[in-house]
Amino acid sequence: MAVKMVHINGIHAKSRWDALAHPEVSKWVFIDLPVSYTKTQEWCESVGNRPNRADFCFEVDGVPAGFAGLVNVDSKSAVAELYIFLHPDFFSKGLGSEFLKQLLSYGEFELNLRKVSLFVTADNTKAISYYEKNGFEIEGVLRKHVWFRGAYRDRVIMAIFLDGLGLNADKFYNETV
């Protein structure tokens, strides 16, 4: 199985929209419902021009399987925030951890990041478990912080320091770039 990380562009709009429109994905992603194909297309075509972020499509044997990015990149502090989601056809196949490792490698080796954080809705226990399994730690909880899907929700802040992960630059550059 060949996994490839590529910068998002307009050709990824349909696949990204398909994933975001699926109820198993959209119930956790902070995006207006119903998911607009037109807005998704516009976003995919323009996101590459934004200087403080890097957004990717992960392809498995040439098929878009997931999307992830490092956003709010602060090069002075060497930090960024992460998002990641898979198309449901690729759930529970171990690919999320592989995608995450490639994204964190990109953050360390291309953006010189030292820390990556994320926000997850507190009731998304599957995601919290996934992040913890991959080395993220809970740094705090913002209580009733955001209005989402009809209720105020707690947001869990999680983070990982990249320096102790043992990410392999040779592997990253030989297999990803």
Disulfide bonds with the S-S distance in Angstrom:
none
